[in-house]
Amino acid sequence: MPSVQIKKVESLRDLRTFVDFHYDLYEGDPYDVPNLFMDDMNTLRKDKNAAFEFCEAEYYIAYKQGKVVGRVAAIINHRANEKWKTKIVRFGWIDFIDDLDVSRALFDEVAAYGRSKGMTEMVGPLGFTDMDPEGMLTWGFDKLSTMITIYNYPYYPQHIEKLGGWEVDQNYVEYFFDVPKEIPEKYAKIAEVVESRYNLHIKKLTRREVKKTDYGRKVFDIINETYKDLYGYSELSEKQIDHYVNMYLRFADLNMITLIEDWNKDRKLIGVGISIPSLSYALQKCRRGRLLPWGWWHLLRAIKFQKTGGGGDLLLMGVLPEYRSKGANALLFTDLIPVFNKYGFTWAESQVELETNEGVQSQWGPLKPTNHKRRSCFKKKI
C-alpha cells in the first residue's frame, strides 16, 4: 500500500473534512487568517458557486496512516482557457504537511485530472476566478495575512522547487503603508485638476441606490472592464455579479466605497475603489472559521465599529483605461484618506498586484509604501 492515499471528495461530509484541514494545519499560527467555514463551503459547493456555469472541479484529500495530511482543488475554468487560448488545469486550496510524498501525491492527482480533461499545463495557486485568493506566498511569512489572500508556510515554495519541473508563471506584490494625517499634496493637486479640467467627480453610494438601482451591477461592470486584460482573468457572469453585489455591497460600509463619475457623459461611472476595515484579527478569533459562539461578535465589532487593530484593506480599485492617464486615481485617495482618519486607521494594505503592473504600483508613491509580501503562481507541463 502506498504511504499516501488520495481520496476524492464525494459528499458534503468529505467537503467539510477538506475545509477543516486548513484550521487543523494552521491552528494557533499568528499570521494565518482563516476563511469563514461557511464561505469556503459555499465557494466549493457546485450547487452554490455561480462560477460552475463555466468551471468544473474536483477536490482531493491526502491521508497518511489514516490521518488527513493534505488537500487540493483541481479546477478548469473553460472561459479563461478559451479567452487566453490555453489548456490549463488550476490547483487551489492547496495545503499539506511538510512531507514531499504528500505534496507530490496531491500535484500528481491534479495533473492526472487535467490530462483526463485534455489539459496540457497545471498552474496555481488559483481559484475559480480572480475573486478567489491566488498566488503562493514566497516572502513575508512573518506578516499578518488578510481576508482575501493566501497564507502558507515557508516550506510550500520549497516543495515546489524540490519536486522539480515547475517554473514561475507570474509574480505578485503587496504593499503596506501608513495612513497620512493629511491628503498628500500630489494627490490634492491632481484631484483638483481632474475635477476642473475633465469634470470627473466623486460619487458616494446610498443604501437605497444599492438596493433599488443598478449601481451595484455598474460597480462590477467596471471591475470586469478594468481587469479584463490581466493575467488569467475571466469576466464575471451576470449571476456572479448578482452574488457579489449581495455579498459585498448590501452590507458594506458605504463610506469606504468610492465611485468616480464623468459629468461630461451623463455621470457615467468610470472608476471604483472598494475598501473595508481589516478583518484579519476578527477572523483569527472565529474558532475554526465559525461564527458561533462568539465569532460573529468579533466580526461585527470590526465591520460596524471599526475595531480592527488600526487598519483597513484596499480590496478592489479600478479606473477605465481611457481615464487612467488623466489622474482619476487621485480622486479615490482624496476621498478615502479622510475616511480612514475618521475611523482611526493608522495603516492600510493593498491586495495582490501583478509585479509587472507598474501603472497600479505607481499610484501608491505619495503614500511611501513598503513592499512587505511577495507571492507567485507556478506552472508545469503535464
N, C-alpha and C positions, 0 to 999 in steps of 0.2 A: 504494500500500500504506500502511495506517495506521502511524503511528510506533510504536504499542504493539500487540503481538499477544497475545491471550489464548489459552492452551491449557488445556483441561480435563484434569485428572488421570485417566488411564485405565489405568495399570499401576502395579505396585509400584515400578518404576524411576522413574516420574513422581512417585510419592509420596515417594520418597527425595529427589528434587530439591526438592520442595515443603518438606520438613522441613529440608533442609540450607541453604536460603536464609537462614534466621534466623542461622545460625552465620556465614555469609558477611557479612551486613549488620552484625552486631554484634561481629565479631572484634576482640578487644583492648579492648572497651568496659569501663570499670572498674565500671559499675553494673548492667549486664545480668547476669542469672543464667539461663543457658540450660537448657532441659529436657534430660533424657536422651533421646538419639535413639530408643532402643527404646520409651520411654514414649510419645513423640509418635506413633511409628508404630503402636503398639497402640491408642492412643486414636482415631486417624483411620481405622484399617482397619475396614471394615464387617463383617468376619468375626471381629473380636476384641472390639469395644466393645459391651457389653450395651445401651447407650443406643439402638442401632439397632433395638431392639424397638419403639420409639415415635418414633424420629427418622429423617429422611432427609437426605442432604447431598451436595453436590458440591464439589470443590476446583479452584481455578483458579490458574495461574501466568502472570505477565505477563513478556513478553520485549520487549526493545528492542535492535535491531541484533544479534540473536542471543544476547543476554545476559539472564539472569534478573534482573529488576528489581523483582519484587513477587509477592505471593501472597495468597490469601484463601480461607476456607472459607465456604460458604453452607449454613446449617443450618436445618431446620424441625423444631422439637420439637412434635409433634402433641399430646402430653399436656399440655404447658404452654399451648398455644393453646386447647385445649378447656377447661382449668381456668379460664383468665383471659378466655375469650371474645374472643380476638384472632386476627388473621391475620398473623402476624409471621414473616418470614424473618430469621434471625440472621446476622450476619457475625462471624467469629472467625479466629484465626490470621492476623491482618492485618499484613502488613509490606510496606514499599515504600521505594524511594529517594525523595529529596526532589525529586519531579517530579510536578506536578499532573496531567499527562496519564496517568501511571501510576496514581495513586490514583483518578482519575476512572474509568478503564477498569475497575479492579477493582470499585469500587462499582456501576458500571453492570451488570457481569456478575452480581453478587449480586441486584440489582433485577430483572434480566431473568429470572433463575431463579425468584425469588419470584413474579413475575407469572405465570409459566408454571404455577405450582402454586396459583394463586388467592389469593396473599398480597397484602396492601394496605399493609404497613409493613415497613421494614427497620430493625433495631435491633442495636446492638452497641457494643463487642466483647462477645460472649457465646460460651460453649461449648455443648456438648450439654446439660449440666445445671449446677447450682451447684457441683458438684465440680470443674469446669473453671475456669481463670482467666477473670476478667471485668473489664471496665472499662478504659478508655484512660487512662493516666497523664496528668494535666494540671498537676501541681505536685509537686515533689520529685524532679526529674530528676537531682539530684546526690546521691541517697541510694541505697544498695545495695538491690537488689530482693530478693525472697525466692523460695523454690522454687515457691510456688503463686500468685504474682501476675505480672502482665504488666509488663514494662518496655518503654518505647518512647521514641524520640527526641522532643524538643520540637516538631519540625515536624509530627508526626502530628495533634495537635488543631488546629494552624494550617491544615492542609489541609481539615479538616472545616469550619472557618469560611470559608475561601476558596471552597470548592466550593458552598456555599450550600444552603439547603433543609433543613438539619439543625437539630435542637433537642435540648437535654439532656433525656433521659428519666429519668435517675437519677444522683445524685452519691454518691460513696463517700469514706470517710475511713479512714486507717490511723494507728496510734499507736505511738510508741516510748517506752519508759520504763526507768529504771534499776531493777535488782532491789534492793530494800531488804535490809539485813542481818538485820533483824528483821521479823516479821509486823506490819504496821501495826495500831495499837490498834483502829481502827474495825473491821477485818476480824475481829480476835480476839474482840472483844466480841459482834459479830453472830453469829459462828460458835458461840460458847458458848450464846447464847440459842436459836439454831436447833436445836442438839443437845438442849438440856434441855426446851424448850417444845414442839418439833414432832417430836422423836425422829428427826431426819434425821442420817445418819452417812456418813462416807467409806467407800468400798469400793475396795480395790486388787485388780486382776485378777492371777491367776496364769497361768502359761503353760498349765497343764493346762486351766483354765477356757476359755481362748481356743480350744484345740484340741478339747476334748471336750464342751463345753456350748454353750448358745445365747447366752452373754453377748455375743459379738461381734455377733450379729444384734440383740440388745436395744440395743446402743450406737447402731446406725444407725437403729433404730426411733425412738429418742429424737431423733436428728438430723432425721428426717422430720417428727416431730410438732412439734419446736421451730421448724423453718424453713418450715413449710408455707404460712404466710401472708406470707412475704417476697417481695419483688419477683421475679417471673418463675419462682418455684421450682416444680419438678415432682418429686413424690415418687420416691425411688429404688425401683426394682423389686426383686423378690426376687433376680434374677440379678445386678443391680448390687450389692446389699448383700453377696452372697457374694464378689463381686470385690473390694470394698473391705475386707472382713474379711481376705481373703488378702493384699491389698496392704499394708494399714496395720498390722493388729493382730498378725498372726502373727510379724512381725519387729520390732515396735515395742519401745522401752524402756518396759516396763510401769510403771516408777517415774514416768514422765511422763504417764501416763493416770490420771485421777481420776474416779471414779464416785461418785454420791450415791444413797443408798437411803433409802426411807421404812420405818422399822422398825415403824410402826403398821399398815402394809399389807403384811405378809409380805415385808418387804425389797424392795419394788417399786423398780425403777430409775427415778429421776426426773430425773437430771442427769448430764452428762458433760463433761469437759474433756480434750481431746487436744492435747498439745504435743510438740515434737520439738527436738533440738538443731538450731540453724541449719545448713542445708546450703549456704548461699549460696557461701561461699568454696570449699568442696569441689567444688561443681558447676562453678564457674568454672575449676577445674583439670582437669575432664574435657574433654579437647580434642574439640571439635565434638560434645559430648554423648555421647562414647563411654566405656565402662568400661575399654577397653583402650587403651594398655598399662597406665597407672597410675591411671586414674580410680577404679577400684574401691577402691584403697588410700586415697585421699583421703576417699571416702565412708565407708569402714569406720572410719577414724580419727574422723570426726565423729559417726557413729552409735554406735559401741561405746565409744569413749574420750573422747567429748565434746570433741574438738579442733576447735572451731568458730570461733575468733576471739572467743570470750567471750560467746555469746548463745544464746537459744532463741526459737523461733517458737510462738505460740499458734495452732494450726490451727483447731480447732473447739471451741466452748463453747456448751452449750445446757442449759437447765433448763425442764421442762414449765411451761406458762403459769401453772397454778394454784399453783405453788410460788415464783414469782419474787418476789412481794411479801413472802414470808417470809424473804428474805435468804439463800436457799440458795447463791447465787453466792459468798458469803463463804467457804463451806467449800472451794470449789475453790482459792481463793487461799491459804488457810491450809495446804493440803496441798502446793501447787506451789511456793510461795516457798522453803521449806526444801530441796526437791529442787534447785531452781535454784542455791541457795547451795552445796549439797553438790557440785554439778558445776562450781562456779566460774564460773557465768554472771553477768556483771555487768549485762547488758541483756537485754531481751526485746521482742518486736514482735508487735502484734496483726495480724490479717489484715484483709481488706476488710470494712468495715461500712457499711451504709446511713447516709448523713448524717442521715436522719430518725429513725433508731433510737436515740432518746435514752436509752432504758432500758439498752441494751447499753453505750453510751458512759459512762453514769454509774457503771458498775461499776469503771471504771479510776481514779476520783477519788483514792483514797488513795495511788495509785502516782505521782501527779503526772505524768501522761502529756504527751507532746508530739505534736501532730498534725503529722506530718512528710511525709505524702503525701496527695494527693487524686487522684481519678480519676472518670471519667464514662462512662455509657452514653449513646449518642446515637441518635435515631430520625429517620426520614424517610419521608414518604409516597411510595409507588411506584406 
